[in-house]
Each structure stands twice: as C-alpha cells, then as structure tokens.
Amino acid sequence: MALKLRSQYSVVITLLVIFRVAILATAHNSRDDKYVRDACSVTRYRSLCIRSLAPFSSAAKDSPVIWARAGVSVTLSEAKGVALYLMKLNRNNNGTRSGRRNYYKAALSDCVELFENAVDELHQSLRVMRNLSKRTFGTQLGDLNTWLSAALTDADTCLEGLKRGRYANPIRAKVSRTSYTASNALALVNKLAATGVRNLPDP
C-alpha cells in the first residue's frame, strides 16, 4: 500500500513539474513573440519579418541595434542563396536559337550579376552594423541606407527582367523574398536611426 502511494505521489510530482515547465515556456515564448512583433511593426512585410526574425527574439529583446543587424544578416543569407541558385541555373542554361530562350538567358545572366552586387552590398552593410559607434553614427547610417537601398534596387531590377522563361516563376518567388527581406531590413535600420545613439559603444 505504501509503495503504491509513493508511486502515485511521484506521478503527481512529475506532472506538476511538467506543468510548471510548460507554463514557464509559454510565458517565455509569449515574451519573445512580443519582442519580434514590436520590432517588425515598422516593416512593410510584417509576417515575413516575424517568421524570419523570430529566432533572434531571445537575444534581441527590445534592442533596435540587434534587430537591425538581424534584418541585414537574414537578407544577406537570402541573397547568397538566390545568387547560388541563379548561378546554377545560368550554368545549366545552354540556350537555343529561340529568341525567347535567348531573352531568358540574357535576363538570367543579368540577375546573376545583380545578385553578386547585392551580396557585396549586404556584406558592406553587415560590416557597418557590427561596428556602429556614437562618433560615426550619422555617417554609418547614411552608408547603410545607401547599400541596403542598392541591394533592394538590384533585386527589383532582376524581377523586372524575368518576365518569361521556364524557371521565371520560381526565380521570381525567390528574388521577391530577398526584395521583401531587404525592405524589412531597411525599415529596421530606419527605426534604429529614429531611436538615436543610446546604447551604442563609445568611440
């Protein structure tokens, strides 16, 4: 009888521990969810922003600096993936005498070059984000806006050229996602600009 009671007591204790852990996890996730939603409230593509930046919630909390850096980092990752995808398609596209095919090949080649530029511009942006300081904050924000805007323009220019071709629709979907994340990153950088230089390291 005593053994049975001890066993039942152990089960109850275990269930209480599991319940408490679940409550704490729910509360933690709720806080993290609030952080990312607040950060993404300034972006145009809010749902995409929340999905792509949710993993940064615990570290970023309510820091505009970290959210802006995360936005640039995610955009760079997206652009690299699209650049590799485009280069692979371009290598495999041998072309034919068809005018339509030649148009597609030219548009694809243009997109490869545009995304190579975008990746470079996003690398520059991330480098600036990692070295923000109070002394050069204004200049750095100007550089960030220039490079992020250029990366966004590169993605949009690629989209304009992709009107036909076997892979046009899949490419447009991937390029559009990069364009949207770049737009979100730019919005997060502008939010950082509005908050000022507090919490930035001294020169």
Backbone as JSON Lines, residues from 0, in Angstrom:
{"i":0,"aa":"M","n":[0.82,-1.2,0.0],"ca":[0.0,0.0,0.0],"c":[0.86,1.26,0.0]}
{"i":1,"aa":"A","n":[1.9,1.24,0.89],"ca":[2.81,2.39,0.98],"c":[3.54,2.6,-0.34]}
{"i":2,"aa":"L","n":[3.94,1.5,-0.97],"ca":[4.64,1.57,-2.26],"c":[3.75,2.18,-3.32]}
{"i":3,"aa":"K","n":[2.46,1.81,-3.29],"ca":[1.51,2.34,-4.27],"c":[1.3,3.84,-4.08]}
{"i":4,"aa":"L","n":[1.23,4.28,-2.82],"ca":[1.05,5.7,-2.53],"c":[2.26,6.51,-2.98]}
{"i":5,"aa":"R","n":[3.47,5.93,-2.71],"ca":[4.68,6.62,-3.13],"c":[4.73,6.75,-4.65]}
{"i":6,"aa":"S","n":[4.28,5.72,-5.34],"ca":[4.26,5.74,-6.8],"c":[3.3,6.79,-7.31]}
{"i":7,"aa":"Q","n":[2.12,6.86,-6.68],"ca":[1.14,7.87,-7.09],"c":[1.65,9.28,-6.8]}
{"i":8,"aa":"Y","n":[2.32,9.42,-5.65],"ca":[2.89,10.73,-5.28],"c":[3.94,11.17,-6.29]}
{"i":9,"aa":"S","n":[4.77,10.21,-6.74],"ca":[5.81,10.52,-7.73],"c":[5.2,10.97,-9.05]}
{"i":10,"aa":"V","n":[4.12,10.32,-9.44],"ca":[3.44,10.68,-10.68],"c":[2.89,12.1,-10.58]}
{"i":11,"aa":"V","n":[2.28,12.42,-9.44],"ca":[1.72,13.75,-9.24],"c":[2.82,14.81,-9.3]}
{"i":12,"aa":"I","n":[3.93,14.55,-8.61],"ca":[5.06,15.49,-8.6],"c":[5.59,15.7,-10.02]}
{"i":13,"aa":"T","n":[5.72,14.6,-10.75],"ca":[6.22,14.69,-12.13],"c":[5.3,15.53,-12.99]}
{"i":14,"aa":"L","n":[3.99,15.31,-12.85],"ca":[3.02,16.07,-13.63],"c":[3.06,17.56,-13.27]}
{"i":15,"aa":"L","n":[3.25,17.86,-11.98],"ca":[3.34,19.26,-11.56],"c":[4.57,19.93,-12.13]}
{"i":16,"aa":"V","n":[5.68,19.21,-12.15],"ca":[6.92,19.75,-12.72],"c":[6.74,20.02,-14.21]}
{"i":17,"aa":"I","n":[6.15,19.06,-14.92],"ca":[5.91,19.23,-16.35],"c":[5.0,20.41,-16.61]}
{"i":18,"aa":"F","n":[3.96,20.54,-15.79],"ca":[3.01,21.65,-15.94],"c":[3.69,22.99,-15.71]}
{"i":19,"aa":"R","n":[4.54,23.05,-14.69],"ca":[5.26,24.3,-14.37],"c":[6.21,24.67,-15.51]}
{"i":20,"aa":"V","n":[6.92,23.68,-16.02],"ca":[7.85,23.93,-17.13],"c":[7.08,24.44,-18.35]}
{"i":21,"aa":"A","n":[5.92,23.84,-18.6],"ca":[5.1,24.25,-19.75],"c":[4.63,25.69,-19.59]}
{"i":22,"aa":"I","n":[4.24,26.06,-18.35],"ca":[3.79,27.44,-18.1],"c":[4.94,28.42,-18.32]}
{"i":23,"aa":"L","n":[6.11,28.09,-17.8],"ca":[7.27,28.96,-17.96],"c":[7.66,29.1,-19.42]}
{"i":24,"aa":"A","n":[7.62,27.98,-20.15],"ca":[7.96,28.02,-21.58],"c":[6.98,28.87,-22.35]}
{"i":25,"aa":"T","n":[5.69,28.73,-22.0],"ca":[4.67,29.53,-22.67],"c":[4.87,31.01,-22.41]}
{"i":26,"aa":"A","n":[5.17,31.35,-21.16],"ca":[5.41,32.75,-20.81],"c":[6.64,33.3,-21.54]}
{"i":27,"aa":"H","n":[7.68,32.46,-21.6],"ca":[8.91,32.87,-22.3],"c":[8.65,33.09,-23.78]}
{"i":28,"aa":"N","n":[7.93,32.14,-24.39],"ca":[7.62,32.27,-25.82],"c":[6.74,33.48,-26.08]}
{"i":29,"aa":"S","n":[5.83,33.78,-25.13],"ca":[4.96,34.93,-25.29],"c":[5.76,36.22,-25.28]}
{"i":30,"aa":"R","n":[6.75,36.31,-24.38],"ca":[7.6,37.5,-24.33],"c":[8.41,37.64,-25.61]}
{"i":31,"aa":"D","n":[8.98,36.51,-26.06],"ca":[9.77,36.54,-27.29],"c":[8.91,36.95,-28.48]}
{"i":32,"aa":"D","n":[7.68,36.43,-28.51],"ca":[6.76,36.76,-29.59],"c":[6.45,38.26,-29.59]}
{"i":33,"aa":"K","n":[6.31,38.84,-28.41],"ca":[6.03,40.27,-28.31],"c":[7.22,41.08,-28.83]}
{"i":34,"aa":"Y","n":[8.43,40.66,-28.5],"ca":[9.62,41.39,-28.95],"c":[9.69,41.45,-30.47]}
{"i":35,"aa":"V","n":[9.51,40.3,-31.12],"ca":[9.66,40.27,-32.57],"c":[8.51,41.01,-33.25]}
{"i":36,"aa":"R","n":[7.32,40.93,-32.69],"ca":[6.18,41.64,-33.26],"c":[6.36,43.15,-33.13]}
{"i":37,"aa":"D","n":[6.88,43.58,-31.99],"ca":[7.13,45.01,-31.8],"c":[8.2,45.49,-32.78]}
{"i":38,"aa":"A","n":[9.25,44.71,-32.94],"ca":[10.33,45.09,-33.85],"c":[9.83,45.17,-35.29]}
{"i":39,"aa":"C","n":[9.0,44.21,-35.69],"ca":[8.54,44.12,-37.08],"c":[7.36,45.04,-37.38]}
{"i":40,"aa":"S","n":[6.87,45.74,-36.37],"ca":[5.7,46.6,-36.58],"c":[5.97,47.73,-37.57]}
{"i":41,"aa":"V","n":[7.26,48.05,-37.79],"ca":[7.6,49.16,-38.7],"c":[7.84,48.67,-40.13]}
{"i":42,"aa":"T","n":[7.8,47.36,-40.34],"ca":[8.15,46.82,-41.65],"c":[6.93,46.69,-42.55]}
{"i":43,"aa":"R","n":[7.19,46.66,-43.84],"ca":[6.1,46.53,-44.81],"c":[5.61,45.09,-44.91]}
{"i":44,"aa":"Y","n":[6.56,44.14,-44.85],"ca":[6.21,42.72,-44.98],"c":[6.31,42.1,-43.59]}
{"i":45,"aa":"R","n":[5.32,42.39,-42.78],"ca":[5.38,42.08,-41.35],"c":[5.4,40.59,-41.07]}
{"i":46,"aa":"S","n":[4.56,39.83,-41.75],"ca":[4.52,38.38,-41.5],"c":[5.86,37.73,-41.81]}
{"i":47,"aa":"L","n":[6.46,38.11,-42.92],"ca":[7.77,37.58,-43.29],"c":[8.81,38.0,-42.26]}
{"i":48,"aa":"C","n":[8.73,39.23,-41.82],"ca":[9.66,39.73,-40.81],"c":[9.58,38.9,-39.53]}
{"i":49,"aa":"I","n":[8.36,38.66,-39.07],"ca":[8.17,37.9,-37.84],"c":[8.71,36.48,-37.99]}
{"i":50,"aa":"R","n":[8.41,35.84,-39.12],"ca":[8.88,34.46,-39.33],"c":[10.39,34.39,-39.42]}
{"i":51,"aa":"S","n":[10.99,35.31,-40.15],"ca":[12.43,35.23,-40.39],"c":[13.28,35.69,-39.21]}
{"i":52,"aa":"L","n":[12.71,36.58,-38.37],"ca":[13.5,37.13,-37.26],"c":[13.14,36.54,-35.9]}
{"i":53,"aa":"A","n":[12.12,35.71,-35.84],"ca":[11.71,35.1,-34.57],"c":[12.87,34.43,-33.82]}
{"i":54,"aa":"P","n":[13.8,33.73,-34.51],"ca":[14.91,33.08,-33.78],"c":[15.82,34.06,-33.04]}
{"i":55,"aa":"F","n":[15.74,35.35,-33.37],"ca":[16.6,36.34,-32.72],"c":[15.96,36.98,-31.49]}
{"i":56,"aa":"S","n":[14.72,36.62,-31.19],"ca":[13.97,37.3,-30.14],"c":[14.66,37.27,-28.78]}
{"i":57,"aa":"S","n":[15.14,36.1,-28.38],"ca":[15.74,35.96,-27.05],"c":[16.96,36.86,-26.88]}
{"i":58,"aa":"A","n":[17.74,36.99,-27.94],"ca":[18.95,37.81,-27.87],"c":[18.64,39.29,-28.09]}
{"i":59,"aa":"A","n":[17.72,39.58,-28.99],"ca":[17.47,40.98,-29.36],"c":[16.59,41.71,-28.36]}
{"i":60,"aa":"K","n":[15.58,41.03,-27.84],"ca":[14.61,41.65,-26.94],"c":[14.09,42.97,-27.53]}
{"i":61,"aa":"D","n":[14.37,44.1,-26.89],"ca":[13.87,45.38,-27.41],"c":[15.0,46.27,-27.91]}
{"i":62,"aa":"S","n":[16.09,45.65,-28.38],"ca":[17.25,46.4,-28.87],"c":[17.14,46.7,-30.36]}
{"i":63,"aa":"P","n":[16.93,47.95,-30.76],"ca":[16.86,48.3,-32.18],"c":[18.15,47.95,-32.93]}
{"i":64,"aa":"V","n":[19.29,48.03,-32.24],"ca":[20.57,47.71,-32.87],"c":[20.61,46.25,-33.3]}
{"i":65,"aa":"I","n":[20.26,45.36,-32.37],"ca":[20.33,43.93,-32.68],"c":[19.28,43.54,-33.72]}
{"i":66,"aa":"W","n":[18.09,44.13,-33.64],"ca":[17.06,43.81,-34.64],"c":[17.5,44.26,-36.03]}
{"i":67,"aa":"A","n":[18.09,45.45,-36.13],"ca":[18.55,45.93,-37.43],"c":[19.65,45.03,-37.98]}
{"i":68,"aa":"R","n":[20.57,44.63,-37.1],"ca":[21.64,43.73,-37.53],"c":[21.08,42.39,-37.97]}
{"i":69,"aa":"A","n":[20.09,41.89,-37.24],"ca":[19.47,40.62,-37.62],"c":[18.78,40.73,-38.97]}
{"i":70,"aa":"G","n":[18.11,41.86,-39.22],"ca":[17.45,42.06,-40.5],"c":[18.43,42.04,-41.66]}
{"i":71,"aa":"V","n":[19.58,42.69,-41.48],"ca":[20.6,42.69,-42.53],"c":[21.19,41.3,-42.71]}
{"i":72,"aa":"S","n":[21.43,40.61,-41.6],"ca":[22.01,39.27,-41.66],"c":[21.09,38.29,-42.4]}
{"i":73,"aa":"V","n":[19.8,38.35,-42.1],"ca":[18.83,37.47,-42.77],"c":[18.78,37.79,-44.26]}
{"i":74,"aa":"T","n":[18.8,39.06,-44.6],"ca":[18.76,39.46,-46.01],"c":[19.99,38.97,-46.75]}
{"i":75,"aa":"L","n":[21.15,39.08,-46.11],"ca":[22.39,38.59,-46.73],"c":[22.31,37.09,-46.98]}
{"i":76,"aa":"S","n":[21.8,36.34,-46.01],"ca":[21.65,34.9,-46.17],"c":[20.72,34.57,-47.33]}
{"i":77,"aa":"E","n":[19.61,35.29,-47.43],"ca":[18.66,35.09,-48.53],"c":[19.33,35.39,-49.87]}
{"i":78,"aa":"A","n":[20.05,36.51,-49.94],"ca":[20.68,36.92,-51.2],"c":[21.74,35.91,-51.64]}
{"i":79,"aa":"K","n":[22.5,35.39,-50.71],"ca":[23.51,34.38,-51.05],"c":[22.86,33.14,-51.64]}
{"i":80,"aa":"G","n":[21.77,32.71,-51.01],"ca":[21.07,31.52,-51.52],"c":[20.54,31.73,-52.92]}
{"i":81,"aa":"V","n":[19.96,32.9,-53.18],"ca":[19.43,33.2,-54.51],"c":[20.57,33.32,-55.52]}
{"i":82,"aa":"A","n":[21.67,33.94,-55.12],"ca":[22.82,34.08,-56.03],"c":[23.34,32.71,-56.47]}
{"i":83,"aa":"L","n":[23.46,31.78,-55.54],"ca":[23.91,30.43,-55.88],"c":[22.92,29.73,-56.8]}
{"i":84,"aa":"Y","n":[21.65,29.9,-56.51],"ca":[20.59,29.31,-57.32],"c":[20.63,29.84,-58.76]}
{"i":85,"aa":"L","n":[20.8,31.15,-58.88],"ca":[20.86,31.78,-60.21],"c":[22.09,31.33,-60.98]}
{"i":86,"aa":"M","n":[23.23,31.25,-60.29],"ca":[24.46,30.82,-60.97],"c":[24.34,29.38,-61.48]}
{"i":87,"aa":"K","n":[23.7,28.53,-60.69],"ca":[23.5,27.14,-61.12],"c":[22.59,27.09,-62.35]}
{"i":88,"aa":"L","n":[21.5,27.83,-62.33],"ca":[20.61,27.86,-63.48],"c":[21.32,28.41,-64.72]}
{"i":89,"aa":"N","n":[22.12,29.42,-64.5],"ca":[22.82,30.05,-65.63],"c":[23.81,29.09,-66.27]}
{"i":90,"aa":"R","n":[24.49,28.3,-65.44],"ca":[25.44,27.3,-65.97],"c":[24.72,26.22,-66.77]}
{"i":91,"aa":"N","n":[23.54,25.84,-66.28],"ca":[22.79,24.75,-66.92],"c":[21.97,25.2,-68.12]}
{"i":92,"aa":"N","n":[21.88,26.51,-68.33],"ca":[21.07,27.03,-69.42],"c":[21.94,27.24,-70.65]}
{"i":93,"aa":"N","n":[21.92,26.29,-71.55],"ca":[22.79,26.35,-72.72],"c":[22.26,27.24,-73.83]}
{"i":94,"aa":"G","n":[20.98,27.54,-73.78],"ca":[20.39,28.42,-74.8],"c":[20.1,27.67,-76.1]}
{"i":95,"aa":"T","n":[19.27,28.26,-76.92],"ca":[18.94,27.73,-78.24],"c":[18.85,28.9,-79.19]}
{"i":96,"aa":"R","n":[18.41,28.65,-80.4],"ca":[18.22,29.72,-81.38],"c":[16.94,30.52,-81.13]}
{"i":97,"aa":"S","n":[16.13,30.0,-80.22],"ca":[14.87,30.67,-79.93],"c":[15.11,32.05,-79.33]}
{"i":98,"aa":"G","n":[14.43,33.04,-79.89],"ca":[14.57,34.4,-79.36],"c":[14.11,34.48,-77.92]}
{"i":99,"aa":"R","n":[13.04,33.76,-77.62],"ca":[12.52,33.75,-76.26],"c":[13.53,33.16,-75.31]}
{"i":100,"aa":"R","n":[14.19,32.09,-75.73],"ca":[15.19,31.45,-74.89],"c":[16.39,32.38,-74.69]}
{"i":101,"aa":"N","n":[16.8,33.06,-75.74],"ca":[17.93,33.97,-75.64],"c":[17.61,35.15,-74.71]}
{"i":102,"aa":"Y","n":[16.37,35.62,-74.79],"ca":[15.95,36.7,-73.88],"c":[16.06,36.23,-72.44]}
{"i":103,"aa":"Y","n":[15.59,35.02,-72.18],"ca":[15.62,34.47,-70.83],"c":[17.05,34.32,-70.34]}
{"i":104,"aa":"K","n":[17.94,33.82,-71.22],"ca":[19.34,33.64,-70.83],"c":[19.99,34.98,-70.49]}
{"i":105,"aa":"A","n":[19.68,36.0,-71.28],"ca":[20.25,37.33,-71.01],"c":[19.73,37.87,-69.68]}
{"i":106,"aa":"A","n":[18.43,37.69,-69.42],"ca":[17.85,38.17,-68.16],"c":[18.44,37.42,-66.98]}
{"i":107,"aa":"L","n":[18.68,36.12,-67.17],"ca":[19.26,35.31,-66.1],"c":[20.69,35.75,-65.81]}
{"i":108,"aa":"S","n":[21.46,36.0,-66.84],"ca":[22.84,36.48,-66.67],"c":[22.87,37.82,-65.95]}
{"i":109,"aa":"D","n":[21.92,38.68,-66.31],"ca":[21.83,39.98,-65.63],"c":[21.53,39.79,-64.14]}
{"i":110,"aa":"C","n":[20.63,38.85,-63.84],"ca":[20.27,38.61,-62.45],"c":[21.46,38.08,-61.64]}
{"i":111,"aa":"V","n":[22.25,37.25,-62.26],"ca":[23.45,36.74,-61.58],"c":[24.35,37.9,-61.18]}
{"i":112,"aa":"E","n":[24.61,38.8,-62.12],"ca":[25.46,39.96,-61.84],"c":[24.83,40.86,-60.78]}
{"i":113,"aa":"L","n":[23.53,41.08,-60.89],"ca":[22.84,41.93,-59.92],"c":[22.91,41.36,-58.52]}
{"i":114,"aa":"F","n":[22.77,40.05,-58.4],"ca":[22.81,39.45,-57.07],"c":[24.23,39.34,-56.52]}
{"i":115,"aa":"E","n":[25.19,39.25,-57.38],"ca":[26.58,39.33,-56.91],"c":[26.83,40.7,-56.29]}
{"i":116,"aa":"N","n":[26.31,41.73,-56.95],"ca":[26.42,43.09,-56.41],"c":[25.67,43.21,-55.09]}
{"i":117,"aa":"A","n":[24.47,42.65,-55.05],"ca":[23.65,42.74,-53.84],"c":[24.34,42.08,-52.64]}
{"i":118,"aa":"V","n":[24.94,40.92,-52.89],"ca":[25.66,40.22,-51.81],"c":[26.8,41.08,-51.29]}
{"i":119,"aa":"D","n":[27.55,41.7,-52.19],"ca":[28.64,42.6,-51.77],"c":[28.11,43.77,-50.95]}
{"i":120,"aa":"E","n":[27.01,44.36,-51.41],"ca":[26.43,45.5,-50.71],"c":[25.91,45.12,-49.32]}
{"i":121,"aa":"L","n":[25.35,43.92,-49.21],"ca":[24.86,43.46,-47.92],"c":[25.99,43.1,-46.98]}
{"i":122,"aa":"H","n":[27.1,42.58,-47.52],"ca":[28.29,42.35,-46.71],"c":[28.79,43.67,-46.13]}
{"i":123,"aa":"Q","n":[28.8,44.7,-46.97],"ca":[29.22,46.02,-46.51],"c":[28.29,46.52,-45.4]}
{"i":124,"aa":"S","n":[27.01,46.31,-45.6],"ca":[26.02,46.75,-44.61],"c":[26.22,46.04,-43.27]}
{"i":125,"aa":"L","n":[26.43,44.74,-43.33],"ca":[26.61,43.97,-42.09],"c":[27.89,44.37,-41.39]}
{"i":126,"aa":"R","n":[28.92,44.68,-42.15],"ca":[30.18,45.13,-41.57],"c":[29.98,46.43,-40.79]}
{"i":127,"aa":"V","n":[29.2,47.33,-41.36],"ca":[28.9,48.59,-40.68],"c":[28.09,48.31,-39.41]}
{"i":128,"aa":"M","n":[27.09,47.42,-39.5],"ca":[26.24,47.12,-38.35],"c":[27.06,46.56,-37.19]}
{"i":129,"aa":"R","n":[28.11,45.83,-37.5],"ca":[28.93,45.23,-36.44],"c":[29.89,46.23,-35.8]}
{"i":130,"aa":"N","n":[30.01,47.41,-36.4],"ca":[30.97,48.39,-35.89],"c":[30.35,49.76,-35.65]}
{"i":131,"aa":"L","n":[29.08,49.79,-35.32],"ca":[28.42,51.06,-35.04],"c":[29.03,51.74,-33.82]}
{"i":132,"aa":"S","n":[29.18,53.04,-33.9],"ca":[29.7,53.8,-32.76],"c":[29.02,55.16,-32.72]}
{"i":133,"aa":"K","n":[29.01,55.78,-31.55],"ca":[28.37,57.06,-31.38],"c":[29.02,58.14,-32.23]}
{"i":134,"aa":"R","n":[30.33,58.08,-32.34],"ca":[31.06,59.14,-33.04],"c":[30.72,59.18,-34.52]}
{"i":135,"aa":"T","n":[30.55,58.02,-35.14],"ca":[30.33,57.97,-36.59],"c":[28.93,57.49,-36.96]}
{"i":136,"aa":"F","n":[28.0,57.56,-36.0],"ca":[26.67,57.0,-36.18],"c":[25.96,57.57,-37.41]}
{"i":137,"aa":"G","n":[25.99,58.89,-37.58],"ca":[25.3,59.52,-38.7],"c":[25.84,59.07,-40.04]}
{"i":138,"aa":"T","n":[27.16,59.04,-40.16],"ca":[27.78,58.6,-41.42],"c":[27.48,57.14,-41.69]}
{"i":139,"aa":"Q","n":[27.54,56.33,-40.65],"ca":[27.28,54.9,-40.81],"c":[25.83,54.63,-41.24]}
{"i":140,"aa":"L","n":[24.9,55.38,-40.69],"ca":[23.5,55.21,-41.1],"c":[23.31,55.6,-42.57]}
{"i":141,"aa":"G","n":[24.01,56.65,-43.0],"ca":[23.95,57.04,-44.4],"c":[24.46,55.94,-45.3]}
{"i":142,"aa":"D","n":[25.58,55.32,-44.9],"ca":[26.15,54.2,-45.68],"c":[25.19,53.02,-45.71]}
{"i":143,"aa":"L","n":[24.59,52.73,-44.57],"ca":[23.64,51.61,-44.5],"c":[22.46,51.82,-45.43]}
{"i":144,"aa":"N","n":[21.91,53.01,-45.41],"ca":[20.78,53.3,-46.28],"c":[21.17,53.18,-47.75]}
{"i":145,"aa":"T","n":[22.37,53.65,-48.07],"ca":[22.85,53.58,-49.46],"c":[22.99,52.14,-49.93]}
{"i":146,"aa":"W","n":[23.67,51.31,-49.12],"ca":[23.93,49.94,-49.54],"c":[22.68,49.07,-49.52]}
{"i":147,"aa":"L","n":[21.84,49.24,-48.5],"ca":[20.6,48.45,-48.46],"c":[19.66,48.85,-49.59]}
{"i":148,"aa":"S","n":[19.59,50.13,-49.87],"ca":[18.75,50.59,-50.98],"c":[19.27,50.05,-52.31]}
{"i":149,"aa":"A","n":[20.59,50.0,-52.45],"ca":[21.18,49.46,-53.68],"c":[20.87,47.98,-53.82]}
{"i":150,"aa":"A","n":[20.97,47.22,-52.72],"ca":[20.65,45.79,-52.77],"c":[19.18,45.58,-53.13]}
{"i":151,"aa":"L","n":[18.31,46.41,-52.57],"ca":[16.89,46.32,-52.88],"c":[16.63,46.64,-54.35]}
{"i":152,"aa":"T","n":[17.31,47.65,-54.87],"ca":[17.18,48.01,-56.29],"c":[17.66,46.88,-57.19]}
{"i":153,"aa":"D","n":[18.77,46.23,-56.8],"ca":[19.3,45.11,-57.59],"c":[18.27,43.99,-57.69]}
{"i":154,"aa":"A","n":[17.64,43.65,-56.57],"ca":[16.64,42.58,-56.58],"c":[15.43,42.98,-57.43]}
{"i":155,"aa":"D","n":[15.0,44.22,-57.3],"ca":[13.84,44.69,-58.08],"c":[14.15,44.73,-59.58]}
{"i":156,"aa":"T","n":[15.38,45.11,-59.92],"ca":[15.78,45.15,-61.34],"c":[15.79,43.75,-61.93]}
{"i":157,"aa":"C","n":[16.26,42.79,-61.15],"ca":[16.23,41.39,-61.59],"c":[14.8,40.95,-61.84]}
{"i":158,"aa":"L","n":[13.89,41.32,-60.94],"ca":[12.48,40.95,-61.09],"c":[11.89,41.51,-62.37]}
{"i":159,"aa":"E","n":[12.23,42.74,-62.68],"ca":[11.69,43.39,-63.88],"c":[12.11,42.66,-65.15]}
{"i":160,"aa":"G","n":[13.29,42.07,-65.14],"ca":[13.78,41.39,-66.33],"c":[13.25,39.99,-66.51]}
{"i":161,"aa":"L","n":[12.72,39.39,-65.45],"ca":[12.27,38.0,-65.5],"c":[10.78,37.92,-65.82]}
{"i":162,"aa":"K","n":[10.46,38.05,-67.09],"ca":[9.05,38.01,-67.49],"c":[8.7,36.71,-68.2]}
{"i":163,"aa":"R","n":[9.71,36.05,-68.74],"ca":[9.45,34.81,-69.48],"c":[10.53,33.81,-69.12]}
{"i":164,"aa":"G","n":[10.31,32.56,-69.54],"ca":[11.31,31.53,-69.33],"c":[10.79,30.39,-68.47]}
{"i":165,"aa":"R","n":[11.43,29.24,-68.63],"ca":[10.99,28.03,-67.95],"c":[10.98,28.18,-66.42]}
{"i":166,"aa":"Y","n":[12.0,28.86,-65.89],"ca":[12.13,28.97,-64.44],"c":[11.75,30.37,-63.93]}
{"i":167,"aa":"A","n":[11.1,31.14,-64.76],"ca":[10.81,32.53,-64.39],"c":[10.03,32.63,-63.09]}
{"i":168,"aa":"N","n":[8.96,31.85,-62.96],"ca":[8.13,31.96,-61.76],"c":[8.86,31.54,-60.48]}
{"i":169,"aa":"P","n":[9.57,30.37,-60.48],"ca":[10.33,30.01,-59.27],"c":[11.4,31.05,-58.92]}
{"i":170,"aa":"I","n":[12.05,31.6,-59.95],"ca":[13.08,32.61,-59.69],"c":[12.44,33.85,-59.09]}
{"i":171,"aa":"R","n":[11.33,34.27,-59.67],"ca":[10.65,35.48,-59.18],"c":[10.24,35.31,-57.71]}
{"i":172,"aa":"A","n":[9.82,34.11,-57.34],"ca":[9.43,33.88,-55.95],"c":[10.62,34.04,-55.01]}
{"i":173,"aa":"K","n":[11.77,33.48,-55.4],"ca":[12.97,33.58,-54.57],"c":[13.49,35.01,-54.52]}
{"i":174,"aa":"V","n":[13.52,35.67,-55.67],"ca":[14.02,37.04,-55.73],"c":[13.1,37.97,-54.95]}
{"i":175,"aa":"S","n":[11.79,37.75,-55.07],"ca":[10.83,38.58,-54.34],"c":[11.05,38.48,-52.85]}
{"i":176,"aa":"R","n":[11.32,37.29,-52.36],"ca":[11.55,37.11,-50.92],"c":[12.77,37.92,-50.47]}
{"i":177,"aa":"T","n":[13.82,37.91,-51.3],"ca":[15.01,38.71,-50.96],"c":[14.67,40.19,-50.97]}
{"i":178,"aa":"S","n":[13.91,40.6,-51.95],"ca":[13.49,42.0,-52.03],"c":[12.69,42.4,-50.79]}
{"i":179,"aa":"Y","n":[11.81,41.53,-50.35],"ca":[10.98,41.83,-49.18],"c":[11.83,41.89,-47.9]}
{"i":180,"aa":"T","n":[12.77,40.96,-47.75],"ca":[13.61,40.98,-46.55],"c":[14.53,42.21,-46.55]}
{"i":181,"aa":"A","n":[14.97,42.63,-47.73],"ca":[15.79,43.84,-47.83],"c":[14.97,45.07,-47.43]}
{"i":182,"aa":"S","n":[13.73,45.11,-47.88],"ca":[12.84,46.2,-47.5],"c":[12.63,46.23,-45.99]}
{"i":183,"aa":"N","n":[12.44,45.05,-45.4],"ca":[12.26,44.98,-43.94],"c":[13.52,45.42,-43.2]}
{"i":184,"aa":"A","n":[14.69,45.0,-43.71],"ca":[15.95,45.39,-43.08],"c":[16.12,46.9,-43.11]}
{"i":185,"aa":"L","n":[15.77,47.49,-44.23],"ca":[15.88,48.95,-44.36],"c":[14.96,49.64,-43.36]}
{"i":186,"aa":"A","n":[13.76,49.11,-43.17],"ca":[12.83,49.68,-42.2],"c":[13.38,49.57,-40.78]}
{"i":187,"aa":"L","n":[14.02,48.45,-40.46],"ca":[14.6,48.27,-39.13],"c":[15.78,49.2,-38.9]}
{"i":188,"aa":"V","n":[16.55,49.45,-39.96],"ca":[17.66,50.41,-39.86],"c":[17.11,51.81,-39.65]}
{"i":189,"aa":"N","n":[16.04,52.16,-40.34],"ca":[15.42,53.47,-40.15],"c":[14.84,53.62,-38.75]}
{"i":190,"aa":"K","n":[14.33,52.52,-38.2],"ca":[13.84,52.55,-36.82],"c":[15.0,52.8,-35.86]}
{"i":191,"aa":"L","n":[16.14,52.16,-36.15],"ca":[17.34,52.39,-35.35],"c":[17.74,53.86,-35.41]}
{"i":192,"aa":"A","n":[17.68,54.44,-36.59],"ca":[18.04,55.85,-36.76],"c":[17.14,56.74,-35.91]}
{"i":193,"aa":"A","n":[15.88,56.36,-35.81],"ca":[14.92,57.18,-35.05],"c":[15.15,57.08,-33.55]}
{"i":194,"aa":"T","n":[15.74,55.97,-33.09],"ca":[15.97,55.8,-31.65],"c":[17.21,56.55,-31.18]}
{"i":195,"aa":"G","n":[18.07,56.96,-32.11],"ca":[19.28,57.69,-31.71],"c":[20.43,56.78,-31.36]}
{"i":196,"aa":"V","n":[21.42,57.35,-30.69],"ca":[22.69,56.65,-30.48],"c":[22.8,56.02,-29.1]}
{"i":197,"aa":"R","n":[21.74,56.02,-28.32],"ca":[21.85,55.44,-26.99],"c":[22.15,53.95,-27.08]}
{"i":198,"aa":"N","n":[22.88,53.48,-26.12],"ca":[23.3,52.08,-26.0],"c":[24.35,51.67,-27.04]}
{"i":199,"aa":"L","n":[24.82,52.62,-27.85],"ca":[25.9,52.3,-28.77],"c":[27.23,52.45,-28.04]}
{"i":200,"aa":"P","n":[28.27,51.7,-28.47],"ca":[29.58,51.85,-27.81],"c":[30.2,53.2,-28.1]}
{"i":201,"aa":"D","n":[30.98,53.68,-27.15],"ca":[31.71,54.92,-27.36],"c":[32.86,54.66,-28.32]}
{"i":202,"aa":"P","n":[33.36,55.74,-29.01],"ca":[34.47,55.55,-29.94],"c":[35.73,55.1,-29.21]}
